[in-house]
Amino acid sequence: MSALIEARGVSKRFRQHKRFPGLLGALKTLVTNEYTEVLAVSDIGFDIAAGEAVGYLGPNGAGKSTMIKMMTGILVPSDGTLSVLGRTPHLRRMDNAREIGVVFGQRSQLWWDLPLVDSFTLHQRIYDIPVARYADNLRRFSELLDLTPFLDRAVRQLSLGQRMRAEIVMSLLHDPKILFLDEPTIGLDVVAKDAVRRFLSEINRERGVTIILTTHDLQDIESICPRLIMVDHSRLIFDGELKSLRAALGSARRLTLEFASDPGPLPLRTAALVSDEGLRKNYLIEREDISLVAILSEVGSGRGLKDVALQEPDIEEVIRTFYQRRNAKALAS
């Protein structure tokens, strides 16, 4: 079975008027015919199959939003080939729009002064969604995202979290095969983020909607996306499962031992001491083959051990380690 999305050597360059310094330079900038070229996406290639949930991650300026806009047909690639649902996105925008949903975290599709349900009704008519299917989807999604009490409220009266949940509902009313999300949790509080993450995971699992998610919030990736595509300086630098990235980097676990009374210095062969606060001692376990049982055996009995906390590396630490190692290799070469 062919992939839903296929990218082969995709690049995107933008031309910008050359800027000149100073007051006279500002005037010259307005009339100049000189341009500089910015490479936003460089030689990107990947396949995404039906039903996948993929996190597209990278620092600011790495080309994440540009790639999303090319996949949705808003922008045209400068080089390479891009196929979404068997079509070239920018050549078949109308056909593509009926089978994809798009949410941009900083742009709204909702009508500001109208009741929320009016925006949904307009969407139903634009996409010619059968009335029964529209009603069922609206009821189901509104319940899952706790929007039912707000359907008759003007959009401008909704909180940021409520508006973002409404944007996601709208993008799914016509049962798209692919959902593109560009920073969907930006600016949301912890409760709203958790609701959005749980909903997206359920939609992916139960309805088989393929999800492509760009975000700066690493918890979004960990909660929703088993697969991770990482880009840096416009180039693809990693494509694989998050668990494979963790295993390859071997990020260290953190161990905290708490004692009823200070046992004094406690050097361990199986863990490296990070800090000694007397009653609390913090260690780093750098080898994956070392078990907690082995460490506790080394500590031994009779030391007044009261509590043990073992913390696995979070995704932020894993990705930070990846970037650090990659940059170190680049400097060494």
C-alpha positions in Angstrom: 0.0 0.0 0.0 1.4 3.4 -1.0 2.0 6.1 1.6 -0.6 8.9 2.1 2.2 11.4 2.0 5.4 11.1 0.0 8.2 13.7 0.0 11.2 13.3 -2.3 14.0 15.9 -2.2 11.6 18.7 -1.3 13.2 22.2 -0.9 11.8 25.6 -0.6 13.6 28.9 -1.2 12.2 32.4 -0.6 13.5 35.6 -2.2 13.7 38.7 0.0 14.6 42.2 -0.9 18.1 42.9 0.1 18.2 45.2 3.2 20.7 48.0 3.6 21.8 49.7 6.9 21.1 53.3 7.9 18.4 55.8 6.9 19.6 56.0 3.3 19.9 52.3 3.3 16.2 52.0 4.3 15.2 54.2 1.4 17.4 52.1 -0.9 15.7 48.9 0.4 12.3 50.2 -0.8 13.4 50.6 -4.4 16.2 48.0 -4.8 16.0 45.2 -7.3 18.6 43.2 -5.4 17.4 40.1 -3.6 18.8 37.6 -1.1 17.7 34.0 -1.1 16.6 32.1 2.0 16.6 28.3 2.1 13.7 27.3 4.4 13.5 23.6 3.5 16.4 21.6 2.1 16.2 18.2 0.4 13.5 16.7 2.8 12.3 13.2 2.1 9.9 10.9 4.0 6.8 8.6 3.7 3.9 8.8 6.0 1.4 5.9 6.0 -2.3 6.0 6.8 -3.1 6.1 10.5 0.3 7.3 11.6 0.8 10.1 14.2 4.0 11.9 13.4 5.6 14.7 15.3 7.6 17.2 13.2 10.1 18.9 15.5 12.8 21.5 15.2 14.0 24.8 16.5 12.6 28.2 15.3 13.4 28.8 11.7 14.0 25.1 10.9 11.3 25.0 8.3 8.5 23.2 10.1 5.6 25.5 9.2 6.9 25.9 5.7 6.7 22.1 5.2 3.2 22.0 6.6 2.1 24.7 4.1 3.6 22.8 1.2 1.8 19.6 2.2 -1.5 21.5 2.4 -0.9 23.2 -0.9 -0.5 26.8 0.4 3.1 27.0 -0.8 4.7 25.5 -3.9 8.0 23.5 -3.5 11.0 25.0 -5.2 12.5 21.6 -5.9 11.6 17.9 -5.4 8.2 16.2 -5.5 5.4 16.1 -3.0 2.4 13.9 -3.0 -0.5 14.0 -0.5 -3.4 11.5 -1.0 -2.0 10.7 -4.5 -2.2 14.4 -5.6 0.3 17.3 -6.0 -1.1 19.5 -3.2 -0.8 23.0 -4.9 -2.3 21.7 -8.1 -5.3 20.1 -6.5 -6.0 22.3 -3.6 -9.8 22.1 -3.8 -9.8 18.3 -4.0 -7.2 18.0 -1.3 -9.1 20.4 1.1 -12.1 17.9 1.2 -9.8 15.2 2.6 -7.6 17.1 5.0 -8.0 19.2 8.1 -5.7 22.0 9.1 -5.2 23.8 12.4 -2.8 26.7 12.7 -2.3 27.6 16.4 -2.0 31.4 15.7 -4.7 31.7 13.1 -8.4 31.2 13.4 -11.1 29.8 11.1 -13.9 30.9 13.4 -16.2 33.9 13.0 -15.4 36.2 15.8 -18.7 37.9 16.5 -21.0 34.9 15.8 -22.1 32.0 18.1 -19.6 29.2 17.8 -22.2 26.8 16.3 -22.7 29.2 13.4 -19.1 28.7 12.4 -19.6 25.0 12.5 -22.8 25.3 10.4 -21.1 27.3 7.8 -18.3 24.7 7.6 -21.0 22.0 7.1 -22.4 23.9 4.1 -19.1 24.7 2.5 -18.0 21.1 2.7 -21.5 19.8 1.9 -21.4 17.4 4.9 -24.5 15.2 5.1 -26.7 16.5 7.9 -26.8 13.3 9.9 -23.0 12.9 9.7 -22.5 16.5 10.7 -24.8 16.3 13.7 -23.2 13.1 14.9 -19.6 14.4 14.5 -20.5 17.7 16.2 -22.1 16.0 19.2 -19.3 13.5 19.6 -16.4 15.9 19.2 -18.1 18.6 21.4 -18.6 16.0 24.2 -15.0 14.8 24.0 -13.6 18.3 24.2 -16.3 19.7 26.6 -17.5 22.3 24.1 -21.3 21.6 24.3 -22.0 24.4 26.9 -20.3 27.0 24.7 -21.9 26.3 21.3 -24.3 29.3 21.5 -21.6 31.7 22.9 -19.9 34.2 20.6 -16.4 33.2 19.7 -14.9 36.4 21.1 -16.3 35.4 24.5 -14.4 32.1 24.5 -11.1 31.5 26.3 -8.0 30.7 24.3 -8.3 27.0 25.3 -12.0 26.9 24.3 -11.2 28.5 20.9 -8.4 26.1 20.2 -10.7 23.1 21.0 -13.3 24.6 18.7 -10.7 25.0 15.9 -9.8 21.3 16.2 -13.5 20.3 16.1 -14.1 22.4 13.0 -11.1 20.8 11.2 -12.6 17.3 11.8 -16.3 17.8 11.1 -15.9 16.7 7.4 -14.0 13.4 8.4 -10.6 14.3 6.9 -8.1 11.5 6.3 -5.2 13.7 7.4 -5.1 16.3 10.1 -2.3 18.9 10.0 -1.6 20.7 13.3 0.8 23.6 13.5 1.5 24.5 17.2 -2.1 23.5 18.4 -1.3 23.9 22.1 0.6 27.2 21.9 -0.4 29.5 24.8 -2.8 26.9 26.4 -2.8 26.1 30.1 -2.0 22.7 31.5 -5.7 21.5 31.7 -6.5 22.6 28.1 -3.3 21.0 26.7 -4.2 17.7 28.4 -7.7 17.8 26.9 -6.4 18.4 23.4 -3.7 15.7 23.7 -6.2 13.1 24.9 -8.7 14.0 22.1 -6.1 13.8 19.3 -4.8 10.4 20.6 -8.3 9.1 20.6 -9.2 10.4 17.1 -6.0 8.8 15.8 -6.6 5.5 17.5 -10.4 5.1 17.0 -10.9 6.8 13.6 -7.6 6.2 12.0 -7.0 9.9 11.2 -3.4 10.5 10.2 -1.9 13.2 12.3 1.1 15.5 11.4 1.9 17.7 14.3 4.5 20.5 14.6 5.1 21.8 18.0 7.6 23.3 20.5 5.9 21.5 23.3 7.8 18.2 23.6 5.0 16.8 25.8 2.7 17.0 22.8 5.0 14.6 20.9 5.3 12.2 23.8 1.6 12.1 24.3 0.4 11.8 20.7 3.2 10.7 18.3 5.1 7.4 18.3 7.1 8.6 15.4 9.3 11.7 15.3 10.8 13.6 12.4 13.4 16.2 13.4 14.8 19.0 11.3 17.5 21.5 11.9 18.8 24.3 9.6 16.2 23.3 7.1 17.5 19.7 6.8 16.1 16.4 8.1 18.3 15.0 10.8 16.2 12.2 12.3 13.2 10.1 11.3 12.1 7.2 13.4 10.4 6.0 16.6 10.8 8.1 19.7 11.7 4.9 21.7 14.5 4.2 19.2 15.9 7.7 19.7 15.8 7.2 23.5 17.6 3.8 23.1 20.2 5.1 20.7 21.1 8.0 23.0 21.0 6.0 26.2 20.0 9.1 28.2 20.8 8.6 31.9 18.3 7.9 34.6 18.2 10.0 37.7 18.1 8.4 41.1 17.3 10.1 44.5 17.8 8.3 47.8 16.3 9.8 51.0 17.5 8.7 54.4 16.0 9.1 57.9 19.5 10.2 59.1 22.6 11.1 57.2 24.6 7.9 56.5 27.6 10.0 55.4 29.5 9.6 52.1 28.0 6.9 50.1 30.0 6.2 46.9 28.4 3.7 44.6 30.0 1.7 41.8 26.7 1.4 39.9 25.7 5.1 39.9 27.5 8.5 39.8 26.9 10.9 42.7 25.5 14.3 41.4 24.9 16.0 44.7 25.0 15.1 48.4 22.5 17.0 50.6 23.0 14.8 53.7 19.5 13.2 54.0 19.0 13.3 50.2 21.6 12.0 47.7 21.2 12.4 43.9 22.8 10.0 41.4 23.0 9.5 37.7 22.7 5.9 36.3 24.4 6.0 32.9 24.2 2.3 32.0 20.9 0.8 31.0 21.8 -2.7 32.2 22.0 -1.6 35.8 18.9 -2.3 37.7 17.5 -0.5 40.8 17.8 -3.8 42.7 21.5 -3.9 42.1 21.9 -0.3 43.4 19.9 -0.9 46.5 21.9 -4.1 47.2 25.0 -2.0 47.0 23.5 0.6 49.4 22.8 -2.3 51.8 20.7 -2.4 54.9 21.1 -0.6 58.2 21.6 2.9 56.6 18.1 4.2 57.4 17.0 4.4 53.7 13.5 5.9 53.8 12.5 6.6 50.1 13.7 5.9 46.6 12.8 7.9 43.4 13.9 6.8 39.9 13.3 9.2 37.1 13.4 8.2 33.4 14.8 10.9 31.0 12.0 13.0 29.5 11.7 13.8 25.8 13.2 17.2 26.3 16.4 15.7 27.7 16.5 13.1 25.0 16.2 15.7 22.2 18.6 18.1 23.9 21.2 15.3 24.1 20.7 14.5 20.4 21.3 18.1 19.3 24.3 18.4 21.6 25.9 15.2 20.3 25.2 16.2 16.7 26.7 19.7 17.1 29.7 18.2 18.8 30.3 15.9 15.9 29.9 18.8 13.4 32.5 20.8 15.3 34.9 17.9 15.5 34.7 17.1 11.8 
